């Protein structure tokens, strides 16, 4: 269930990807837009987008358990709907 009671959260205005690995100096943020893409390599920008990603990950739904039956969910929320659709298809 998306926590609407948490209020508005304007994390970003377009989609982004963070590319990183064993060498932090090569980390890059890719901002996607229908007309162009922008690559950010500045550590400050990378840190900001990493914080946004962490916040989004906190708000994300838990993974769906394919072994759980739809009846095992106590509440009527987004996760229960996804579970129901999985069994309906």
PyMOL Python script that loads the backbone (N, CA, C, O; Angstrom):
from pymol import cmd

cmd.read_pdbstr("""\
ATOM      1  N   UNK A   1       0.844  -1.163   0.000  1.00  0.00           N
ATOM      2  CA  UNK A   1       0.000   0.000   0.000  1.00  0.00           C
ATOM      3  C   UNK A   1       0.896   1.236   0.000  1.00  0.00           C
ATOM      4  O   UNK A   1       1.806   1.341   0.822  1.00  0.00           O
ATOM      5  N   UNK A   2       0.647   2.161  -0.908  1.00  0.00           N
ATOM      6  CA  UNK A   2       1.422   3.392  -0.950  1.00  0.00           C
ATOM      7  C   UNK A   2       0.964   4.284   0.195  1.00  0.00           C
ATOM      8  O   UNK A   2      -0.235   4.508   0.365  1.00  0.00           O
ATOM      9  N   UNK A   3       1.893   4.788   0.967  1.00  0.00           N
ATOM     10  CA  UNK A   3       1.515   5.574   2.162  1.00  0.00           C
ATOM     11  C   UNK A   3       1.075   6.998   1.819  1.00  0.00           C
ATOM     12  O   UNK A   3       1.843   7.947   1.974  1.00  0.00           O
ATOM     13  N   UNK A   4      -0.165   7.136   1.355  1.00  0.00           N
ATOM     14  CA  UNK A   4      -0.675   8.456   1.011  1.00  0.00           C
ATOM     15  C   UNK A   4      -0.739   9.367   2.231  1.00  0.00           C
ATOM     16  O   UNK A   4      -0.652  10.588   2.101  1.00  0.00           O
ATOM     17  N   UNK A   5      -0.888   8.783   3.404  1.00  0.00           N
ATOM     18  CA  UNK A   5      -0.967   9.601   4.604  1.00  0.00           C
ATOM     19  C   UNK A   5       0.371  10.274   4.920  1.00  0.00           C
ATOM     20  O   UNK A   5       0.424  11.155   5.778  1.00  0.00           O
ATOM     21  N   UNK A   6       1.443   9.877   4.247  1.00  0.00           N
ATOM     22  CA  UNK A   6       2.744  10.497   4.482  1.00  0.00           C
ATOM     23  C   UNK A   6       2.840  11.869   3.832  1.00  0.00           C
ATOM     24  O   UNK A   6       3.783  12.612   4.101  1.00  0.00           O
ATOM     25  N   UNK A   7       1.880  12.218   2.984  1.00  0.00           N
ATOM     26  CA  UNK A   7       1.902  13.518   2.334  1.00  0.00           C
ATOM     27  C   UNK A   7       2.611  13.455   1.000  1.00  0.00           C
ATOM     28  O   UNK A   7       3.109  12.408   0.587  1.00  0.00           O
ATOM     29  N   UNK A   8       2.648  14.591   0.338  1.00  0.00           N
ATOM     30  CA  UNK A   8       3.262  14.652  -0.994  1.00  0.00           C
ATOM     31  C   UNK A   8       4.766  14.471  -0.879  1.00  0.00           C
ATOM     32  O   UNK A   8       5.405  14.932   0.067  1.00  0.00           O
ATOM     33  N   UNK A   9       5.300  13.793  -1.864  1.00  0.00           N
ATOM     34  CA  UNK A   9       6.744  13.605  -1.918  1.00  0.00           C
ATOM     35  C   UNK A   9       7.186  13.830  -3.346  1.00  0.00           C
ATOM     36  O   UNK A   9       6.988  12.968  -4.201  1.00  0.00           O
ATOM     37  N   UNK A  10       7.776  14.966  -3.611  1.00  0.00           N
ATOM     38  CA  UNK A  10       8.233  15.288  -4.954  1.00  0.00           C
ATOM     39  C   UNK A  10       9.709  14.949  -5.044  1.00  0.00           C
ATOM     40  O   UNK A  10      10.563  15.806  -4.818  1.00  0.00           O
ATOM     41  N   UNK A  11      10.010  13.697  -5.375  1.00  0.00           N
ATOM     42  CA  UNK A  11      11.394  13.249  -5.409  1.00  0.00           C
ATOM     43  C   UNK A  11      12.110  13.730  -6.653  1.00  0.00           C
ATOM     44  O   UNK A  11      13.272  14.132  -6.591  1.00  0.00           O
ATOM     45  N   UNK A  12      11.429  13.690  -7.773  1.00  0.00           N
ATOM     46  CA  UNK A  12      12.071  14.045  -9.019  1.00  0.00           C
ATOM     47  C   UNK A  12      11.012  14.305 -10.073  1.00  0.00           C
ATOM     48  O   UNK A  12       9.852  13.925  -9.911  1.00  0.00           O
ATOM     49  N   UNK A  13      11.416  14.950 -11.144  1.00  0.00           N
ATOM     50  CA  UNK A  13      10.465  15.267 -12.198  1.00  0.00           C
ATOM     51  C   UNK A  13      10.635  14.373 -13.423  1.00  0.00           C
ATOM     52  O   UNK A  13       9.841  14.458 -14.360  1.00  0.00           O
ATOM     53  N   UNK A  14      11.630  13.542 -13.432  1.00  0.00           N
ATOM     54  CA  UNK A  14      11.825  12.593 -14.525  1.00  0.00           C
ATOM     55  C   UNK A  14      12.526  11.354 -13.992  1.00  0.00           C
ATOM     56  O   UNK A  14      13.084  11.361 -12.895  1.00  0.00           O
ATOM     57  N   UNK A  15      12.489  10.297 -14.782  1.00  0.00           N
ATOM     58  CA  UNK A  15      13.091   9.052 -14.311  1.00  0.00           C
ATOM     59  C   UNK A  15      14.616   9.163 -14.317  1.00  0.00           C
ATOM     60  O   UNK A  15      15.200   9.956 -15.056  1.00  0.00           O
ATOM     61  N   UNK A  16      15.232   8.351 -13.479  1.00  0.00           N
ATOM     62  CA  UNK A  16      16.676   8.389 -13.385  1.00  0.00           C
ATOM     63  C   UNK A  16      17.219   7.001 -13.092  1.00  0.00           C
ATOM     64  O   UNK A  16      16.514   6.129 -12.584  1.00  0.00           O
ATOM     65  N   UNK A  17      18.476   6.822 -13.421  1.00  0.00           N
ATOM     66  CA  UNK A  17      19.180   5.580 -13.108  1.00  0.00           C
ATOM     67  C   UNK A  17      20.524   5.926 -12.498  1.00  0.00           C
ATOM     68  O   UNK A  17      21.181   6.882 -12.911  1.00  0.00           O
ATOM     69  N   UNK A  18      20.924   5.145 -11.519  1.00  0.00           N
ATOM     70  CA  UNK A  18      22.218   5.355 -10.875  1.00  0.00           C
ATOM     71  C   UNK A  18      23.104   4.189 -11.275  1.00  0.00           C
ATOM     72  O   UNK A  18      22.769   3.030 -11.033  1.00  0.00           O
ATOM     73  N   UNK A  19      24.228   4.501 -11.882  1.00  0.00           N
ATOM     74  CA  UNK A  19      25.175   3.480 -12.295  1.00  0.00           C
ATOM     75  C   UNK A  19      26.417   3.611 -11.438  1.00  0.00           C
ATOM     76  O   UNK A  19      27.093   4.640 -11.471  1.00  0.00           O
ATOM     77  N   UNK A  20      26.720   2.577 -10.672  1.00  0.00           N
ATOM     78  CA  UNK A  20      27.874   2.622  -9.786  1.00  0.00           C
ATOM     79  C   UNK A  20      28.497   1.253  -9.649  1.00  0.00           C
ATOM     80  O   UNK A  20      27.944   0.246 -10.091  1.00  0.00           O
ATOM     81  N   UNK A  21      29.633   1.240  -9.040  1.00  0.00           N
ATOM     82  CA  UNK A  21      30.326  -0.026  -8.868  1.00  0.00           C
ATOM     83  C   UNK A  21      31.449   0.100  -7.866  1.00  0.00           C
ATOM     84  O   UNK A  21      31.349   0.833  -6.883  1.00  0.00           O
ATOM     85  N   UNK A  22      32.505  -0.617  -8.127  1.00  0.00           N
ATOM     86  CA  UNK A  22      33.639  -0.660  -7.208  1.00  0.00           C
ATOM     87  C   UNK A  22      34.488   0.600  -7.210  1.00  0.00           C
ATOM     88  O   UNK A  22      35.309   0.801  -6.315  1.00  0.00           O
ATOM     89  N   UNK A  23      34.293   1.449  -8.213  1.00  0.00           N
ATOM     90  CA  UNK A  23      35.086   2.684  -8.296  1.00  0.00           C
ATOM     91  C   UNK A  23      34.141   3.888  -8.233  1.00  0.00           C
ATOM     92  O   UNK A  23      33.599   4.294  -9.261  1.00  0.00           O
ATOM     93  N   UNK A  24      33.936   4.460  -7.050  1.00  0.00           N
ATOM     94  CA  UNK A  24      32.979   5.562  -6.880  1.00  0.00           C
ATOM     95  C   UNK A  24      33.239   6.750  -7.803  1.00  0.00           C
ATOM     96  O   UNK A  24      32.300   7.463  -8.156  1.00  0.00           O
ATOM     97  N   UNK A  25      34.462   6.973  -8.194  1.00  0.00           N
ATOM     98  CA  UNK A  25      34.750   8.117  -9.068  1.00  0.00           C
ATOM     99  C   UNK A  25      34.152   7.937 -10.467  1.00  0.00           C
ATOM    100  O   UNK A  25      34.107   8.890 -11.245  1.00  0.00           O
ATOM    101  N   UNK A  26      33.694   6.725 -10.791  1.00  0.00           N
ATOM    102  CA  UNK A  26      33.051   6.469 -12.079  1.00  0.00           C
ATOM    103  C   UNK A  26      31.518   6.429 -11.973  1.00  0.00           C
ATOM    104  O   UNK A  26      30.842   6.244 -12.985  1.00  0.00           O
ATOM    105  N   UNK A  27      30.965   6.598 -10.773  1.00  0.00           N
ATOM    106  CA  UNK A  27      29.515   6.577 -10.596  1.00  0.00           C
ATOM    107  C   UNK A  27      28.867   7.681 -11.437  1.00  0.00           C
ATOM    108  O   UNK A  27      29.409   8.778 -11.573  1.00  0.00           O
ATOM    109  N   UNK A  28      27.699   7.366 -11.994  1.00  0.00           N
ATOM    110  CA  UNK A  28      27.003   8.288 -12.881  1.00  0.00           C
ATOM    111  C   UNK A  28      25.502   8.192 -12.647  1.00  0.00           C
ATOM    112  O   UNK A  28      24.977   7.107 -12.393  1.00  0.00           O
ATOM    113  N   UNK A  29      24.815   9.319 -12.732  1.00  0.00           N
ATOM    114  CA  UNK A  29      23.353   9.365 -12.708  1.00  0.00           C
ATOM    115  C   UNK A  29      22.901   9.704 -14.121  1.00  0.00           C
ATOM    116  O   UNK A  29      23.405  10.642 -14.738  1.00  0.00           O
ATOM    117  N   UNK A  30      21.946   8.932 -14.625  1.00  0.00           N
ATOM    118  CA  UNK A  30      21.378   9.189 -15.943  1.00  0.00           C
ATOM    119  C   UNK A  30      19.956   9.690 -15.747  1.00  0.00           C
ATOM    120  O   UNK A  30      19.122   8.994 -15.169  1.00  0.00           O
ATOM    121  N   UNK A  31      19.675  10.916 -16.234  1.00  0.00           N
ATOM    122  CA  UNK A  31      18.334  11.491 -16.182  1.00  0.00           C
ATOM    123  C   UNK A  31      17.709  11.306 -17.552  1.00  0.00           C
ATOM    124  O   UNK A  31      18.248  11.776 -18.554  1.00  0.00           O
ATOM    125  N   UNK A  32      16.571  10.622 -17.599  1.00  0.00           N
ATOM    126  CA  UNK A  32      15.915  10.353 -18.873  1.00  0.00           C
ATOM    127  C   UNK A  32      14.779  11.342 -19.101  1.00  0.00           C
ATOM    128  O   UNK A  32      14.055  11.702 -18.173  1.00  0.00           O
ATOM    129  N   UNK A  33      14.637  11.765 -20.326  1.00  0.00           N
ATOM    130  CA  UNK A  33      13.592  12.687 -20.739  1.00  0.00           C
ATOM    131  C   UNK A  33      13.221  12.325 -22.170  1.00  0.00           C
ATOM    132  O   UNK A  33      14.077  11.849 -22.916  1.00  0.00           O
ATOM    133  N   UNK A  34      11.973  12.533 -22.575  1.00  0.00           N
ATOM    134  CA  UNK A  34      11.591  12.149 -23.943  1.00  0.00           C
ATOM    135  C   UNK A  34      12.450  12.776 -25.044  1.00  0.00           C
ATOM    136  O   UNK A  34      12.591  12.190 -26.117  1.00  0.00           O
ATOM    137  N   UNK A  35      13.021  13.948 -24.798  1.00  0.00           N
ATOM    138  CA  UNK A  35      13.797  14.619 -25.832  1.00  0.00           C
ATOM    139  C   UNK A  35      15.300  14.404 -25.729  1.00  0.00           C
ATOM    140  O   UNK A  35      16.011  14.511 -26.728  1.00  0.00           O
ATOM    141  N   UNK A  36      15.789  14.103 -24.531  1.00  0.00           N
ATOM    142  CA  UNK A  36      17.230  13.899 -24.376  1.00  0.00           C
ATOM    143  C   UNK A  36      17.525  13.180 -23.066  1.00  0.00           C
ATOM    144  O   UNK A  36      16.634  12.942 -22.251  1.00  0.00           O
ATOM    145  N   UNK A  37      18.779  12.844 -22.889  1.00  0.00           N
ATOM    146  CA  UNK A  37      19.255  12.265 -21.637  1.00  0.00           C
ATOM    147  C   UNK A  37      20.410  13.104 -21.127  1.00  0.00           C
ATOM    148  O   UNK A  37      21.173  13.672 -21.909  1.00  0.00           O
ATOM    149  N   UNK A  38      20.533  13.178 -19.817  1.00  0.00           N
ATOM    150  CA  UNK A  38      21.612  13.932 -19.188  1.00  0.00           C
ATOM    151  C   UNK A  38      22.353  12.985 -18.261  1.00  0.00           C
ATOM    152  O   UNK A  38      21.743  12.203 -17.532  1.00  0.00           O
ATOM    153  N   UNK A  39      23.680  13.068 -18.298  1.00  0.00           N
ATOM    154  CA  UNK A  39      24.504  12.266 -17.405  1.00  0.00           C
ATOM    155  C   UNK A  39      25.173  13.184 -16.397  1.00  0.00           C
ATOM    156  O   UNK A  39      25.820  14.163 -16.769  1.00  0.00           O
ATOM    157  N   UNK A  40      25.012  12.860 -15.111  1.00  0.00           N
ATOM    158  CA  UNK A  40      25.618  13.640 -14.026  1.00  0.00           C
ATOM    159  C   UNK A  40      26.706  12.800 -13.378  1.00  0.00           C
ATOM    160  O   UNK A  40      26.485  11.641 -13.027  1.00  0.00           O
ATOM    161  N   UNK A  41      27.863  13.385 -13.224  1.00  0.00           N
ATOM    162  CA  UNK A  41      28.978  12.645 -12.625  1.00  0.00           C
ATOM    163  C   UNK A  41      29.506  13.319 -11.356  1.00  0.00           C
ATOM    164  O   UNK A  41      30.478  12.855 -10.761  1.00  0.00           O
ATOM    165  N   UNK A  42      28.871  14.402 -10.951  1.00  0.00           N
ATOM    166  CA  UNK A  42      29.262  15.156  -9.766  1.00  0.00           C
ATOM    167  C   UNK A  42      28.820  14.389  -8.516  1.00  0.00           C
ATOM    168  O   UNK A  42      27.680  13.931  -8.441  1.00  0.00           O
ATOM    169  N   UNK A  43      29.699  14.252  -7.557  1.00  0.00           N
ATOM    170  CA  UNK A  43      29.401  13.503  -6.338  1.00  0.00           C
ATOM    171  C   UNK A  43      28.205  14.037  -5.574  1.00  0.00           C
ATOM    172  O   UNK A  43      27.456  13.257  -4.987  1.00  0.00           O
ATOM    173  N   UNK A  44      28.006  15.354  -5.567  1.00  0.00           N
ATOM    174  CA  UNK A  44      26.868  15.957  -4.867  1.00  0.00           C
ATOM    175  C   UNK A  44      25.558  15.506  -5.518  1.00  0.00           C
ATOM    176  O   UNK A  44      24.615  15.135  -4.820  1.00  0.00           O
ATOM    177  N   UNK A  45      25.499  15.538  -6.852  1.00  0.00           N
ATOM    178  CA  UNK A  45      24.296  15.095  -7.555  1.00  0.00           C
ATOM    179  C   UNK A  45      24.049  13.605  -7.324  1.00  0.00           C
ATOM    180  O   UNK A  45      22.913  13.188  -7.098  1.00  0.00           O
ATOM    181  N   UNK A  46      25.094  12.819  -7.379  1.00  0.00           N
ATOM    182  CA  UNK A  46      24.959  11.375  -7.167  1.00  0.00           C
ATOM    183  C   UNK A  46      24.413  11.103  -5.772  1.00  0.00           C
ATOM    184  O   UNK A  46      23.536  10.255  -5.606  1.00  0.00           O
ATOM    185  N   UNK A  47      24.922  11.815  -4.766  1.00  0.00           N
ATOM    186  CA  UNK A  47      24.427  11.643  -3.399  1.00  0.00           C
ATOM    187  C   UNK A  47      22.949  11.998  -3.281  1.00  0.00           C
ATOM    188  O   UNK A  47      22.196  11.289  -2.613  1.00  0.00           O
ATOM    189  N   UNK A  48      22.522  13.090  -3.924  1.00  0.00           N
ATOM    190  CA  UNK A  48      21.119  13.498  -3.867  1.00  0.00           C
ATOM    191  C   UNK A  48      20.209  12.445  -4.495  1.00  0.00           C
ATOM    192  O   UNK A  48      19.169  12.106  -3.929  1.00  0.00           O
ATOM    193  N   UNK A  49      20.590  11.935  -5.648  1.00  0.00           N
ATOM    194  CA  UNK A  49      19.768  10.919  -6.306  1.00  0.00           C
ATOM    195  C   UNK A  49      19.804   9.595  -5.543  1.00  0.00           C
ATOM    196  O   UNK A  49      18.821   8.854  -5.547  1.00  0.00           O
ATOM    197  N   UNK A  50      20.918   9.293  -4.895  1.00  0.00           N
ATOM    198  CA  UNK A  50      20.986   8.089  -4.064  1.00  0.00           C
ATOM    199  C   UNK A  50      20.016   8.206  -2.886  1.00  0.00           C
ATOM    200  O   UNK A  50      19.378   7.220  -2.517  1.00  0.00           O
ATOM    201  N   UNK A  51      19.896   9.401  -2.291  1.00  0.00           N
ATOM    202  CA  UNK A  51      18.939   9.624  -1.199  1.00  0.00           C
ATOM    203  C   UNK A  51      17.504   9.464  -1.698  1.00  0.00           C
ATOM    204  O   UNK A  51      16.664   8.877  -1.017  1.00  0.00           O
ATOM    205  N   UNK A  52      17.230  10.000  -2.907  1.00  0.00           N
ATOM    206  CA  UNK A  52      15.886   9.848  -3.474  1.00  0.00           C
ATOM    207  C   UNK A  52      15.563   8.381  -3.701  1.00  0.00           C
ATOM    208  O   UNK A  52      14.450   7.937  -3.421  1.00  0.00           O
ATOM    209  N   UNK A  53      16.534   7.627  -4.209  1.00  0.00           N
ATOM    210  CA  UNK A  53      16.316   6.206  -4.446  1.00  0.00           C
ATOM    211  C   UNK A  53      16.033   5.475  -3.142  1.00  0.00           C
ATOM    212  O   UNK A  53      15.133   4.637  -3.082  1.00  0.00           O
ATOM    213  N   UNK A  54      16.793   5.786  -2.101  1.00  0.00           N
ATOM    214  CA  UNK A  54      16.564   5.162  -0.792  1.00  0.00           C
ATOM    215  C   UNK A  54      15.161   5.459  -0.288  1.00  0.00           C
ATOM    216  O   UNK A  54      14.493   4.573   0.246  1.00  0.00           O
ATOM    217  N   UNK A  55      14.708   6.696  -0.451  1.00  0.00           N
ATOM    218  CA  UNK A  55      13.357   7.081  -0.006  1.00  0.00           C
ATOM    219  C   UNK A  55      12.297   6.312  -0.788  1.00  0.00           C
ATOM    220  O   UNK A  55      11.334   5.811  -0.208  1.00  0.00           O
ATOM    221  N   UNK A  56      12.475   6.217  -2.118  1.00  0.00           N
ATOM    222  CA  UNK A  56      11.536   5.456  -2.946  1.00  0.00           C
ATOM    223  C   UNK A  56      11.523   3.983  -2.560  1.00  0.00           C
ATOM    224  O   UNK A  56      10.463   3.356  -2.535  1.00  0.00           O
ATOM    225  N   UNK A  57      12.691   3.429  -2.261  1.00  0.00           N
ATOM    226  CA  UNK A  57      12.775   2.030  -1.855  1.00  0.00           C
ATOM    227  C   UNK A  57      12.019   1.797  -0.539  1.00  0.00           C
ATOM    228  O   UNK A  57      11.398   0.750  -0.357  1.00  0.00           O
ATOM    229  N   UNK A  58      12.073   2.768   0.374  1.00  0.00           N
ATOM    230  CA  UNK A  58      11.333   2.664   1.635  1.00  0.00           C
ATOM    231  C   UNK A  58       9.829   2.649   1.401  1.00  0.00           C
ATOM    232  O   UNK A  58       9.092   1.976   2.121  1.00  0.00           O
ATOM    233  N   UNK A  59       9.364   3.402   0.378  1.00  0.00           N
ATOM    234  CA  UNK A  59       7.938   3.523   0.100  1.00  0.00           C
ATOM    235  C   UNK A  59       7.395   2.412  -0.798  1.00  0.00           C
ATOM    236  O   UNK A  59       6.181   2.268  -0.946  1.00  0.00           O
ATOM    237  N   UNK A  60       8.276   1.643  -1.383  1.00  0.00           N
ATOM    238  CA  UNK A  60       7.861   0.606  -2.336  1.00  0.00           C
ATOM    239  C   UNK A  60       7.116  -0.536  -1.638  1.00  0.00           C
ATOM    240  O   UNK A  60       7.302  -0.790  -0.448  1.00  0.00           O
ATOM    241  N   UNK A  61       6.274  -1.210  -2.410  1.00  0.00           N
ATOM    242  CA  UNK A  61       5.572  -2.386  -1.902  1.00  0.00           C
ATOM    243  C   UNK A  61       6.548  -3.515  -1.627  1.00  0.00           C
ATOM    244  O   UNK A  61       7.600  -3.613  -2.258  1.00  0.00           O
ATOM    245  N   UNK A  62       6.192  -4.347  -0.697  1.00  0.00           N
ATOM    246  CA  UNK A  62       6.999  -5.539  -0.439  1.00  0.00           C
ATOM    247  C   UNK A  62       6.885  -6.479  -1.634  1.00  0.00           C
ATOM    248  O   UNK A  62       5.884  -6.443  -2.350  1.00  0.00           O
ATOM    249  N   UNK A  63       7.890  -7.318  -1.860  1.00  0.00           N
ATOM    250  CA  UNK A  63       7.794  -8.276  -2.966  1.00  0.00           C
ATOM    251  C   UNK A  63       6.590  -9.200  -2.780  1.00  0.00           C
ATOM    252  O   UNK A  63       6.242  -9.566  -1.657  1.00  0.00           O
ATOM    253  N   UNK A  64       5.965  -9.566  -3.886  1.00  0.00           N
ATOM    254  CA  UNK A  64       4.818 -10.470  -3.838  1.00  0.00           C
ATOM    255  C   UNK A  64       5.334 -11.890  -3.646  1.00  0.00           C
ATOM    256  O   UNK A  64       6.259 -12.319  -4.335  1.00  0.00           O
ATOM    257  N   UNK A  65       4.744 -12.603  -2.725  1.00  0.00           N
ATOM    258  CA  UNK A  65       5.100 -13.998  -2.472  1.00  0.00           C
ATOM    259  C   UNK A  65       4.219 -14.870  -3.349  1.00  0.00           C
ATOM    260  O   UNK A  65       3.018 -14.966  -3.093  1.00  0.00           O
ATOM    261  N   UNK A  66       4.774 -15.513  -4.380  1.00  0.00           N
ATOM    262  CA  UNK A  66       3.942 -16.331  -5.273  1.00  0.00           C
ATOM    263  C   UNK A  66       3.341 -17.552  -4.591  1.00  0.00           C
ATOM    264  O   UNK A  66       2.417 -18.167  -5.124  1.00  0.00           O
ATOM    265  N   UNK A  67       3.850 -17.906  -3.430  1.00  0.00           N
ATOM    266  CA  UNK A  67       3.332 -19.070  -2.701  1.00  0.00           C
ATOM    267  C   UNK A  67       2.139 -18.715  -1.818  1.00  0.00           C
ATOM    268  O   UNK A  67       1.399 -19.601  -1.390  1.00  0.00           O
ATOM    269  N   UNK A  68       1.948 -17.429  -1.545  1.00  0.00           N
ATOM    270  CA  UNK A  68       0.853 -17.010  -0.656  1.00  0.00           C
ATOM    271  C   UNK A  68      -0.466 -16.998  -1.426  1.00  0.00           C
ATOM    272  O   UNK A  68      -0.513 -16.601  -2.591  1.00  0.00           O
ATOM    273  N   UNK A  69      -1.509 -17.427  -0.777  1.00  0.00           N
ATOM    274  CA  UNK A  69      -2.834 -17.402  -1.399  1.00  0.00           C
ATOM    275  C   UNK A  69      -3.450 -16.019  -1.208  1.00  0.00           C
ATOM    276  O   UNK A  69      -3.093 -15.313  -0.264  1.00  0.00           O
ATOM    277  N   UNK A  70      -4.368 -15.620  -2.086  1.00  0.00           N
ATOM    278  CA  UNK A  70      -4.993 -14.302  -1.915  1.00  0.00           C
ATOM    279  C   UNK A  70      -5.699 -14.152  -0.571  1.00  0.00           C
ATOM    280  O   UNK A  70      -5.763 -13.055  -0.017  1.00  0.00           O
ATOM    281  N   UNK A  71      -6.219 -15.238  -0.060  1.00  0.00           N
ATOM    282  CA  UNK A  71      -6.946 -15.173   1.213  1.00  0.00           C
ATOM    283  C   UNK A  71      -6.031 -14.909   2.399  1.00  0.00           C
ATOM    284  O   UNK A  71      -6.512 -14.547   3.473  1.00  0.00           O
ATOM    285  N   UNK A  72      -4.728 -15.082   2.232  1.00  0.00           N
ATOM    286  CA  UNK A  72      -3.807 -14.911   3.358  1.00  0.00           C
ATOM    287  C   UNK A  72      -3.575 -13.446   3.716  1.00  0.00           C
ATOM    288  O   UNK A  72      -2.990 -13.152   4.758  1.00  0.00           O
ATOM    289  N   UNK A  73      -4.025 -12.530   2.869  1.00  0.00           N
ATOM    290  CA  UNK A  73      -3.861 -11.106   3.150  1.00  0.00           C
ATOM    291  C   UNK A  73      -5.058 -10.596   3.936  1.00  0.00           C
ATOM    292  O   UNK A  73      -6.209 -10.765   3.533  1.00  0.00           O
ATOM    293  N   UNK A  74      -4.756  -9.966   5.073  1.00  0.00           N
ATOM    294  CA  UNK A  74      -5.805  -9.490   5.967  1.00  0.00           C
ATOM    295  C   UNK A  74      -6.478  -8.209   5.488  1.00  0.00           C
ATOM    296  O   UNK A  74      -7.657  -7.991   5.770  1.00  0.00           O
ATOM    297  N   UNK A  75      -5.756  -7.368   4.776  1.00  0.00           N
ATOM    298  CA  UNK A  75      -6.317  -6.068   4.409  1.00  0.00           C
ATOM    299  C   UNK A  75      -6.532  -5.973   2.903  1.00  0.00           C
ATOM    300  O   UNK A  75      -6.000  -6.765   2.124  1.00  0.00           O
ATOM    301  N   UNK A  76      -7.326  -4.983   2.521  1.00  0.00           N
ATOM    302  CA  UNK A  76      -7.591  -4.716   1.105  1.00  0.00           C
ATOM    303  C   UNK A  76      -6.713  -3.535   0.698  1.00  0.00           C
ATOM    304  O   UNK A  76      -7.122  -2.376   0.775  1.00  0.00           O
ATOM    305  N   UNK A  77      -5.513  -3.856   0.269  1.00  0.00           N
ATOM    306  CA  UNK A  77      -4.568  -2.814  -0.121  1.00  0.00           C
ATOM    307  C   UNK A  77      -3.961  -3.154  -1.475  1.00  0.00           C
ATOM    308  O   UNK A  77      -4.368  -4.120  -2.120  1.00  0.00           O
ATOM    309  N   UNK A  78      -3.000  -2.369  -1.898  1.00  0.00           N
ATOM    310  CA  UNK A  78      -2.383  -2.561  -3.208  1.00  0.00           C
ATOM    311  C   UNK A  78      -1.716  -3.926  -3.328  1.00  0.00           C
ATOM    312  O   UNK A  78      -1.822  -4.582  -4.364  1.00  0.00           O
ATOM    313  N   UNK A  79      -1.037  -4.350  -2.281  1.00  0.00           N
ATOM    314  CA  UNK A  79      -0.369  -5.648  -2.323  1.00  0.00           C
ATOM    315  C   UNK A  79      -1.383  -6.773  -2.480  1.00  0.00           C
ATOM    316  O   UNK A  79      -1.139  -7.723  -3.224  1.00  0.00           O
ATOM    317  N   UNK A  80      -2.503  -6.681  -1.801  1.00  0.00           N
ATOM    318  CA  UNK A  80      -3.549  -7.697  -1.936  1.00  0.00           C
ATOM    319  C   UNK A  80      -4.120  -7.704  -3.350  1.00  0.00           C
ATOM    320  O   UNK A  80      -4.418  -8.766  -3.897  1.00  0.00           O
ATOM    321  N   UNK A  81      -4.271  -6.523  -3.940  1.00  0.00           N
ATOM    322  CA  UNK A  81      -4.769  -6.444  -5.310  1.00  0.00           C
ATOM    323  C   UNK A  81      -3.797  -7.121  -6.278  1.00  0.00           C
ATOM    324  O   UNK A  81      -4.218  -7.878  -7.153  1.00  0.00           O
ATOM    325  N   UNK A  82      -2.513  -6.854  -6.124  1.00  0.00           N
ATOM    326  CA  UNK A  82      -1.511  -7.495  -6.983  1.00  0.00           C
ATOM    327  C   UNK A  82      -1.563  -9.001  -6.817  1.00  0.00           C
ATOM    328  O   UNK A  82      -1.514  -9.741  -7.799  1.00  0.00           O
ATOM    329  N   UNK A  83      -1.663  -9.453  -5.583  1.00  0.00           N
ATOM    330  CA  UNK A  83      -1.734 -10.889  -5.310  1.00  0.00           C
ATOM    331  C   UNK A  83      -2.981 -11.481  -5.982  1.00  0.00           C
ATOM    332  O   UNK A  83      -2.911 -12.565  -6.560  1.00  0.00           O
ATOM    333  N   UNK A  84      -4.110 -10.786  -5.912  1.00  0.00           N
ATOM    334  CA  UNK A  84      -5.351 -11.256  -6.530  1.00  0.00           C
ATOM    335  C   UNK A  84      -5.203 -11.348  -8.047  1.00  0.00           C
ATOM    336  O   UNK A  84      -5.606 -12.339  -8.656  1.00  0.00           O
ATOM    337  N   UNK A  85      -4.626 -10.319  -8.649  1.00  0.00           N
ATOM    338  CA  UNK A  85      -4.440 -10.321 -10.110  1.00  0.00           C
ATOM    339  C   UNK A  85      -3.523 -11.460 -10.538  1.00  0.00           C
ATOM    340  O   UNK A  85      -3.737 -12.067 -11.587  1.00  0.00           O
ATOM    341  N   UNK A  86      -2.523 -11.748  -9.748  1.00  0.00           N
ATOM    342  CA  UNK A  86      -1.613 -12.865 -10.086  1.00  0.00           C
ATOM    343  C   UNK A  86      -2.387 -14.169 -10.220  1.00  0.00           C
ATOM    344  O   UNK A  86      -2.132 -14.957 -11.131  1.00  0.00           O
ATOM    345  N   UNK A  87      -3.324 -14.394  -9.322  1.00  0.00           N
ATOM    346  CA  UNK A  87      -4.089 -15.647  -9.339  1.00  0.00           C
ATOM    347  C   UNK A  87      -5.213 -15.622 -10.357  1.00  0.00           C
ATOM    348  O   UNK A  87      -5.701 -16.675 -10.767  1.00  0.00           O
ATOM    349  N   UNK A  88      -5.631 -14.431 -10.773  1.00  0.00           N
ATOM    350  CA  UNK A  88      -6.748 -14.328 -11.714  1.00  0.00           C
ATOM    351  C   UNK A  88      -6.331 -14.551 -13.155  1.00  0.00           C
ATOM    352  O   UNK A  88      -7.174 -14.869 -13.993  1.00  0.00           O
ATOM    353  N   UNK A  89      -5.076 -14.396 -13.458  1.00  0.00           N
ATOM    354  CA  UNK A  89      -4.608 -14.494 -14.848  1.00  0.00           C
ATOM    355  C   UNK A  89      -4.359 -15.906 -15.272  1.00  0.00           C
ATOM    356  O   UNK A  89      -3.962 -16.147 -16.412  1.00  0.00           O
TER     357      UNK A  89
END
""", "prot")
cmd.dss("prot")
cmd.show_as("cartoon", "prot")
cmd.util.cbc("prot")
cmd.orient("prot")
